[in-house]
Amino acid sequence: MSTAILPARCLRALAAVAALLLAGPARAETWPLQVFSRPFHDDSPAARLDYAPLEHAARPWNLCVLYPHLKDAYWLGVNYGMVEESRRLGVGFDLFEAGGYPNPARQIAQLRACADPRYDAVVVGTVSYDGLTPVLSELARQKPIIAVVNDIEPGPITAKASVPWREMGRAAGLELARRHPRGSPPVSVAWFPGPRGAGWVGFVEDGFRAAIADSSARVTSVLYGDTGREAQAQLVEQLLAEGPAPDYLVGSGPMAEVAISILRARGELGRVGIISTYISPGVFRGIRRGRILAAPTDFPVMQGRLGIEMAVRALEHSLTFRHAGPAIVTVTPGTTADFDHDASLAPASFSARFSYHGED
């Protein structure tokens, strides 16, 4: 080896290190978001933005996080995003889940526990649009409240990481309208909106029905129910036991997942189309294999990340936007190659984390 080469290599290495030191810590990658011009008004104009998240929290803040449930992989994706962002920022959280949308009393009790001084802020995916407003208003006098995913009465909240659920329903409906425009032969649709009374369900239903209003698709059955797989399987079986199968089953991710095997057993998979109103690992597999026709994604992992990041910004008085979220994208068998797994789905190896305090 030539001794004349060594000093040049060393100088280049030193120059590279010096450049890194002068540049400071590496910034996190930007996030593609849409920011609403009127915070907490989903129908207000939204602008696309490459959002630069915080590099690191100023303190190891401790957050109280609440979910409506962890019955399906959607909220597991949100959970994964929160764990990853907490790890990146250097903060911790404890998670409490209400066990389902019929349990507002349980979530109210969990919110009251969030008043404990050891929690610096609250990040909540609510079971009800306005049923928790009184207790949230009390908490808001003590610490920031960040809403994630589910729509919520805006009075008590500091910021919101979400997408318009009306647009999620609309995206699913537009897929039907594209396939069956006005004037084409009519098709029947069984509609599975989700739990009656849940904050997001009315918005999804409004968007879906508006999207198919000018098409040949007609809703012939409506079946409300909890979004657990068992509950949705019972609803699908109930529908098919009562008469001929409709042309389409449209509804929640768990409904779409269980419908595949139920229709296959009846020999009707392929004749009856399936459309989901949101993405999950099972729904994505179904789309990739041609069993499910379409599903919009609102990037649950990214929403989980943003909820944690907004909470830290609120605590550190650096909140730039009070209402933002990813732009909705519809996934079909023809677009799976372009699907952003990392922003939408937790890895298969990930298990729900109810507490994260920098252990790994």
C-alpha positions in Angstrom: 0.0 0.0 0.0 1.3 3.4 -0.9 2.1 5.6 2.1 1.3 8.7 0.0 -2.4 7.6 -0.3 -3.0 7.3 3.5 -2.8 11.0 4.4 -5.2 11.9 1.5 -7.7 9.3 2.7 -7.4 10.5 6.3 -7.9 14.1 5.2 -11.0 13.2 3.3 -12.4 11.3 6.3 -11.7 14.2 8.6 -13.4 16.6 6.2 -16.5 14.4 6.1 -16.7 14.2 9.9 -16.2 18.0 10.1 -19.0 18.5 7.6 -21.4 16.3 9.7 -20.5 18.1 12.9 -21.1 21.5 11.3 -24.4 20.4 9.8 -25.6 19.2 13.2 -27.9 16.2 13.9 -29.5 14.6 10.9 -33.1 15.7 10.4 -35.9 13.2 10.2 -37.3 12.7 6.7 -40.3 14.9 5.7 -43.8 13.6 5.9 -46.3 14.2 3.0 -49.3 15.6 4.7 -52.3 17.8 4.0 -53.0 20.7 6.4 -56.5 22.1 6.8 -57.0 25.8 6.4 -59.6 25.9 9.2 -58.5 23.5 12.0 -61.0 20.8 12.9 -63.2 21.6 9.9 -62.7 18.6 7.5 -64.6 20.4 4.7 -62.2 23.3 4.7 -59.5 23.6 1.9 -56.4 21.5 2.5 -52.9 22.2 1.2 -50.3 19.6 0.5 -47.1 20.0 2.6 -43.8 18.2 3.1 -43.9 18.4 6.9 -40.6 18.5 8.8 -41.1 16.7 12.1 -39.2 17.5 15.3 -35.7 16.1 15.5 -36.0 15.1 19.2 -38.0 16.0 22.2 -36.5 18.5 24.7 -37.5 16.3 27.6 -38.5 12.6 28.0 -42.2 13.5 28.2 -44.7 10.9 29.3 -48.0 10.6 27.4 -51.4 9.0 28.2 -52.7 7.3 25.1 -56.3 6.0 24.6 -57.7 3.9 21.8 -61.3 2.7 21.2 -60.0 -0.9 20.8 -57.2 -3.1 19.4 -59.5 -5.6 17.8 -58.2 -5.2 14.3 -55.0 -4.4 12.6 -56.0 -0.8 11.8 -55.3 0.3 15.4 -52.3 -2.0 15.6 -50.8 0.1 12.7 -51.6 3.3 14.7 -49.9 1.7 17.7 -46.8 0.8 15.7 -46.5 4.4 14.5 -46.7 5.7 18.0 -44.1 3.3 19.3 -41.7 4.2 16.5 -42.2 8.0 16.9 -41.8 7.8 20.7 -38.6 5.9 20.2 -37.3 8.5 17.7 -38.2 11.5 19.8 -37.2 10.0 23.1 -40.6 10.1 24.9 -42.8 7.5 26.5 -46.4 6.5 26.8 -48.9 4.3 28.5 -51.8 3.0 26.4 -55.4 2.2 27.5 -58.0 0.7 25.2 -61.7 0.8 25.8 -62.5 -2.6 24.4 -64.9 -1.3 21.7 -67.2 1.5 20.7 -70.0 0.4 23.0 -67.8 1.3 26.0 -67.8 5.1 26.5 -68.0 4.7 30.3 -64.8 2.7 30.3 -63.0 5.3 28.1 -64.2 8.1 30.4 -62.8 6.4 33.4 -59.5 5.9 31.5 -59.5 9.6 30.6 -59.9 10.5 34.3 -56.8 8.4 35.0 -54.9 10.5 32.5 -55.3 13.4 34.9 -52.5 11.8 36.9 -49.6 14.3 37.2 -47.2 11.7 35.8 -48.8 12.3 32.3 -47.8 15.4 30.5 -50.3 15.2 27.6 -53.2 13.0 26.3 -53.4 11.4 22.9 -56.9 10.1 22.3 -58.7 8.0 19.7 -62.2 8.4 21.0 -65.2 6.0 21.0 -67.7 8.9 20.6 -67.8 12.2 18.8 -69.1 14.2 21.7 -69.8 11.8 24.5 -66.4 12.5 26.2 -66.5 16.3 25.9 -67.1 17.1 29.6 -64.2 15.1 30.9 -62.0 16.2 28.0 -62.8 19.8 28.8 -61.7 19.2 32.4 -58.4 17.6 31.3 -57.8 20.4 28.7 -57.4 22.9 31.6 -54.4 20.8 32.8 -52.6 19.5 29.8 -52.7 19.3 25.9 -55.2 17.0 24.3 -54.3 15.6 20.9 -57.0 13.7 18.9 -56.0 10.9 16.5 -57.9 9.2 13.8 -61.5 9.4 15.0 -63.5 12.5 14.6 -64.3 14.4 17.8 -66.1 17.5 19.1 -63.3 20.1 18.7 -63.9 22.3 21.8 -61.5 20.7 24.2 -58.7 19.6 21.9 -55.3 21.2 21.2 -54.6 19.5 17.9 -55.8 16.7 15.7 -54.0 14.1 13.5 -56.7 12.7 11.2 -58.2 12.5 7.7 -61.8 13.3 6.8 -63.6 10.0 7.3 -66.3 11.3 4.9 -63.6 11.1 2.2 -62.8 7.5 3.2 -66.4 6.5 2.6 -66.5 8.6 -0.6 -63.3 6.8 -1.9 -65.0 3.4 -1.4 -68.2 4.6 -3.1 -66.3 6.1 -6.0 -64.9 2.7 -6.9 -68.5 1.4 -7.2 -69.6 4.4 -9.2 -66.6 4.0 -11.6 -67.6 0.4 -12.2 -71.4 1.0 -12.5 -72.1 4.5 -13.8 -75.6 5.8 -14.1 -77.5 4.1 -17.0 -75.7 0.8 -16.6 -77.6 -2.3 -15.2 -78.4 -1.9 -11.5 -76.3 -3.7 -8.9 -77.2 -4.4 -5.2 -74.9 -3.5 -2.3 -74.9 -4.7 1.3 -73.4 -1.9 3.4 -71.5 -2.6 6.7 -70.9 0.8 8.1 -69.5 -0.2 11.5 -70.7 0.3 15.0 -73.9 2.4 15.2 -73.2 5.7 17.0 -69.4 5.6 16.7 -68.0 9.0 15.8 -66.6 8.1 12.4 -69.4 5.9 11.1 -71.9 8.7 10.2 -69.2 10.5 8.2 -68.1 7.3 6.3 -71.8 6.6 5.5 -72.4 10.2 4.3 -69.4 10.0 2.0 -70.2 6.6 0.7 -73.9 7.3 -0.1 -73.0 10.7 -1.8 -70.4 8.9 -4.0 -72.9 6.3 -5.3 -75.9 8.6 -5.6 -75.2 9.1 -9.4 -74.4 5.5 -10.1 -76.4 2.3 -10.7 -75.4 0.9 -7.3 -78.2 0.6 -4.8 -77.9 -0.2 -1.1 -80.3 -3.1 -0.4 -79.1 -4.0 3.1 -77.4 -2.1 6.0 -75.8 -4.1 8.8 -74.3 -2.1 11.8 -72.0 -3.9 14.2 -68.7 -3.8 16.1 -65.6 -4.0 14.0 -64.2 -7.2 15.6 -63.8 -10.0 13.1 -66.2 -12.3 15.0 -69.0 -9.7 15.0 -68.5 -8.9 11.3 -68.5 -12.6 10.4 -71.8 -13.0 12.1 -73.3 -10.1 10.2 -72.0 -11.5 6.8 -73.4 -15.0 7.7 -76.7 -13.4 8.7 -77.0 -11.5 5.5 -76.3 -14.5 3.3 -78.7 -16.7 5.3 -81.6 -14.4 4.7 -81.6 -14.5 0.9 -79.6 -14.3 -2.3 -76.2 -12.7 -2.0 -76.0 -9.1 -3.3 -73.6 -8.1 -6.0 -71.3 -6.3 -3.5 -70.3 -6.3 0.1 -68.9 -3.0 1.2 -67.7 -2.1 4.7 -65.0 -2.2 7.3 -61.6 -3.9 7.0 -62.6 -6.9 9.3 -65.8 -7.4 7.2 -63.8 -7.5 4.0 -61.3 -9.9 5.5 -63.9 -12.5 6.8 -66.0 -12.2 3.7 -63.4 -13.8 1.6 -63.5 -17.2 3.4 -67.3 -17.1 3.8 -68.0 -16.4 0.2 -65.4 -19.0 -0.9 -67.2 -21.6 1.2 -70.4 -20.7 -0.6 -68.9 -20.8 -4.0 -69.6 -17.1 -4.5 -66.1 -15.6 -4.2 -65.6 -13.6 -7.4 -69.3 -13.3 -8.2 -69.8 -11.1 -5.2 -67.4 -8.1 -5.1 -65.8 -6.9 -1.9 -64.7 -3.4 -1.2 -63.3 -2.2 2.2 -63.5 1.3 3.6 -60.0 1.1 5.0 -56.8 -0.8 4.7 -55.3 -3.6 6.9 -52.8 -6.3 6.3 -55.5 -8.8 5.6 -57.3 -6.4 3.3 -54.0 -5.6 1.4 -53.4 -9.3 0.9 -56.9 -9.7 -0.4 -56.4 -6.9 -2.9 -53.0 -8.2 -4.0 -54.6 -11.6 -4.6 -57.6 -10.1 -6.5 -60.1 -11.2 -3.7 -60.9 -7.6 -2.6 -61.5 -4.9 -5.3 -60.3 -1.8 -3.5 -59.7 0.0 -0.2 -58.7 3.5 0.6 -55.8 4.0 3.0 -55.5 6.9 5.4 -52.0 5.7 6.5 -52.7 4.6 10.1 -49.0 4.3 11.0 -48.3 7.9 9.9 -51.3 9.1 11.9 -49.9 7.4 14.9 -46.6 9.1 14.4 -48.2 12.5 13.9 -50.3 12.2 17.0 -47.1 11.7 19.2 -45.2 14.4 17.3 -48.0 16.9 17.8 -48.2 16.1 21.5 -44.5 16.8 21.9 -44.8 20.1 19.9 -47.8 21.1 22.1 -45.8 20.6 25.2 -42.8 22.5 23.8 -44.9 25.4 22.5 -43.8 24.7 18.9 -47.1 23.5 17.4 -47.1 24.7 13.8 -50.3 23.2 12.5 -53.3 22.3 14.7 -54.9 19.9 12.2 -53.2 17.8 9.6 -53.1 14.2 8.2 -52.1 12.1 5.3 -53.8 12.4 1.9 -56.1 9.5 1.2 -55.1 7.0 -1.5 -57.2 4.2 -2.9 -55.4 0.9 -3.3 -56.6 -1.6 -6.1 -55.0 -4.7 -7.5 -53.4 -2.6 -10.2 -51.7 -0.2 -7.7 -50.3 -2.6 -5.0 -46.8 -2.1 -6.3 -46.9 1.6 -5.4 -48.5 1.0 -2.0 -46.6 2.6 1.0 -46.4 -0.3 3.5 -44.4 1.6 6.0 -46.9 4.4 6.4 -50.0 2.1 6.5 -49.3 -1.2 8.0 -47.4 -2.5 11.1 -44.8 -5.3 10.3 -46.1 -8.8 10.7 -43.7 -9.3 13.6 -45.1 -6.4 15.6 -47.3 -7.0 18.7 -49.3 -4.3 20.4 -47.4 -2.2 22.9 -49.4 -0.9 25.9 -46.4 0.9 27.3 -43.2 2.3 25.9 -40.6 4.0 28.0 -37.4 3.7 25.9 -36.8 0.0 26.8 -35.5 -0.8 23.3 
